Amino acid sequence: MDFSWKRNLVILWIGVFFCSTAYSISIPFLPLFLSGDLGVRDHLEFWSGLAFGITFLASALVSPFWGSLADKYGRKPMLIRSGYSLAVLYLINYFVQDPYSLIVVRLFQGLLAGFVPAAIALVGTNTPEEKTGYALGIMSTAGATGGIIGPLIGGVVSHYYGNRNAFLFSSIVVLVSALIATFWVKEENFNRNKARSHVMDDIREARANRLFITVLGMMGICTFSVMILEPLLTVYVMEMGIQPDRASLSSGIIFSAVGVATVIMAPRWGKIGSRIGYGKVLIIGLVGGAIGNLLQFFTTGYIGFGILRFVYGLFFAAVFPAINAMIVQVTEPGFRGRAFSLNQSASQIGTMAGPIIGGVLGGWLPIRWIFIINGIALLITAIVAKWSRLEQKLPGSGKPLAK
């Protein structure tokens, strides 16, 4: 068992890395693809936000269904299903000729997605309890590393070979994830004879666990905080004086700053959380992320902006490993696969709402004011976490689990 969970961790890390890379390849150039290749001239911020957000709206709605199937048939089949589906859909992106077709393809990407949450759920349910925080911290670095490499690849490929060829590259990269899941991932101790649950029953069970609902709410808010800037950073970099022909590459580098910070700090935050408590680590990450956002309001040069994004990432890297570890703490083993799917829904709602609201606000307000909104939202979340005494209520703190 000791060898098995470590082997799975390494293999799933590689799979999530490739899947996250494939997704993030399109981040720097998607607004440029809409304007340059698909002819969008008006309301570019809105179209960028919609293109980002529609994928995650669909994923949020369908994720509990995939979670129910995962608890019945296993997480590995969900990895295989989503991996091959996304490879085909990324390929279809190469052929789209208008923004409406792009929106439809990205809608199906959301409906058929689920590789990353299935991988996290498999790690969470196939890792010894005492190693869960460490393992989930390591898994956070997979997505972050993909978030580093993806925008850099996307910026370079779109700059030198064109935006459409970057979609071809995404298709090949996510295909690697599917092949890894097919041939090397192993799922142990899974009972395929149990009855499949119904989504509404899962939601009712989740609602009865107040700590779990609190954690889901924080996941949604924190993801929203990150994603509200996704469709705006490329535009913001151009406002700082970067020429359009260099914008995708420059924004890709700036996007990667937070990912580099996450790779450095996420495993360390996981280990710190196992010692001092994941609730405390969550509050540290929220407060640090809030201050980092507020300080970004005052930067005017893209070099200083990139440095500040890196420092912000060092603190915000604590948030998602802490939330994932807390989900393991506050749910029963038999419910964890569904719990991570519901967590994915909360994350995808934030991921969907963030780009859409960010795109709308970017058309009404100077983009720099979005950092103020972000910082205030994270501070309020930290205050709520502290005020609700979340840390004291977690199992292992000496108090019973609240239901």
C-alpha positions, -999 to +999 in steps of 0.1 A: +000+000+000+028+024+009+044+020-026+010+020-043-002+054-031+032+070-038+033+056-073-003+068-079+007+102-066+035+105-090+015+093-120-015+114-112+007+144-107+021+140-142-015+135-156-028+166-139+003+185-150-004+177-187-041+184-184-036+218-167-010+227-192-034+219-221-061+241-205-038+271-197-021+271-231-051+292-244-052+317-215-028+344-229-041+344-264-078+337-262-088+375-263-063+379-292-078+348-309-113+363-306-102+397-320-076+386-346-089+352-359-127+353-352-133+390-360-146+403-326-142+440-327-167+452-301-171+442-264-140+421-264-139+420-226-174+405-226-166+379-252-134+370-234-153+366-201-180+345-218-155+322-235-138+316-203-169+313-181-192+291-202-169+261-198-170+263-161-207+269-158-213+237-177-188+219-156-203+231-123-238+219-134-226+184-145-199+177-120-222+162-093-234+137-120-199+127-128-191+124-091-220+100-086-207+079-115-172+080-100-185+066-067-203+038-085-178+029-112-145+044-099-124+075-104-101+060-130-130+056-156-137+093-151-101+102-158-101+082-191-135+096-201-126+132-196-090+129-210-100+115-244-131+138-246-110+169-240-084+159-265-110+157-292-126+190-282-093+209-281-087+196-317-121+209-328-111+244-315-086+245-344-114+246-369-138+272-354-145+302-376-167+324-355-171+333-318-204+315-315-188+282-326-160+288-301-186+293-273-204+260-282-171+240-282-161+255-249-195+246-235-189+209-244-154+211-228-172+220-196-198+192-199-172+165-205-144+178-182-134+164-149-099+150-151-084+172-124-111+167-097-112+130-104-074+128-099-077+148-067-105+126-054-085+095-063-055+108-043-078+118-014-094+083-012-063+062-019-038+079+004-033+071+041-050+096+063-018+109+079-003+116+044-034+133+028-024+169+035+011+163+021-003+144-010-029+171-018-003+198-014+018+180-039-012+177-063-017+214-061+018+219-075+008+198-105-019+223-116+003+252-107+032+238-127+009+233-157-003+268-151+033+280-154+042+260-185+009+263-203+008+301-207+045+302-217+039+275-243+007+292-254+024+326-257+054+312-276+033+290-300+007+316-307+034+342-312+055+322-337+030+297-352-004+313-348-033+309-324-049+279-341-018+258-339-017+264-301-051+245-299-035+216-318-007+215-292-033+215-264-050+185-279-018+165-280-009+175-245-042+165-230-041+132-249-009+124-229-030+127-197-056+103-211-029+078-220-013+081-186-047+074-169-054+045-192-022+025-186-006+035-153-032+048-128-043+022-102-074+025-080-074+003-049-100-007-023-130+004-045-163-013-040-181-015-073-211-034-058-225-005-039-256+013-053-251+044-072-262+075-053-286+102-066-273+138-070-301+152-049-294+127-021-257+138-022-267+175-020-290+168+010-262+149+027-238+177+021-262+203+034-264+184+067-227+189+072-223+226+080-185+225+081-184+210+046-208+237+033-186+264+048-156+249+031-174+247-002-184+284+001-147+294+007-137+273-023-162+292-045-151+326-033-114+319-036-117+305-071-138+335-080-110+358-067-085+341-090-106+339-121-121+374-121-087+385-135-082+358-161-098+376-191-084+409-181-047+405-174-037+404-211-056+436-217-041+451-185-006+442-197-013+461-230-025+491-210+009+491-193+025+497-226+032+462-241+027+461-278-001+438-290+023+415-309+042+409-276+012+408-253+005+371-254+041+362-245+044+389-218+011+381-202+021+344-203+051+352-183+031+372-158+005+345-155+033+320-147+045+341-117+017+329-095+023+293-106+060+294-098+051+307-063+026+279-059+051+252-069+075+265-044+051+269-014+021+246-018+039+214-005+053+235+024+019+249+033+006+213+033+033+202+058+027+233+079-010+226+079-005+191+092+014+207+122-006+238+131-039+230+115-054+236+080-078+263+093-049+285+104-031+280+071-062+289+052-065+322+071-028+330+065-033+324+028-065+345+026-050+375+044-017+373+024-037+370-008-059+400+002-029+422+009-012+411-023-043+421-043-046+455-026-009+463-033-013+454-070-036+484-073-006+507-070+017+491-096+021+508-129+049+489-146+046+453-159+079+442-143+069+453-108+034+439-114+049+405-123+071+405-091+041+414-069+020+387-085+048+362-075+048+374-039+010+373-038+012+337-050+036+326-022+008+333+003-022+324-018-006+290-025-018+280+010-055+283+002-064+254-021-042+226-004-058+237+029-093+235+015-087+201-001-073+187+031-102+201+051-126+183+029-109+150+038-112+160+075-149+169+075-163+141+053-167+103+058-146+081+035-176+067+017-187+102+007-154+117-003-156+111-040-189+129-042-176+155-018-147+164-042-172+165-071-194+190-051-162+209-043-155+210-080-189+224-086-183+252-061-149+258-078-164+259-112-192+282-102-165+306-090-144+299-122-175+306-143-187+338-125-152+353-122-144+358-159-179+369-168-182+394-140-145+404-146-153+410-182-183+431-174-165+451-147-135+455-171-158+474-194-172+497-167-142+503-144-104+507-148-090+472-145-068+482-115-099+486-094-107+449-097-077+443-074-094+463-047-126+443-051-105+411-049-086+422-018-117+432+001-135+399-008-105+378+005-103+398+037-140+393+044-136+356+037-107+354+062-128+373+088-157+348+083-133+319+087-119+333+119-152+344+133-169+310+126-140+294+146-136+269+117-102+256+129-116+247+164-144+227+149-123+205+126-117+169+137-086+165+156-089+199+173-106+184+204-141+192+194-167+171+177-175+174+140-205+197+136-233+182+115 
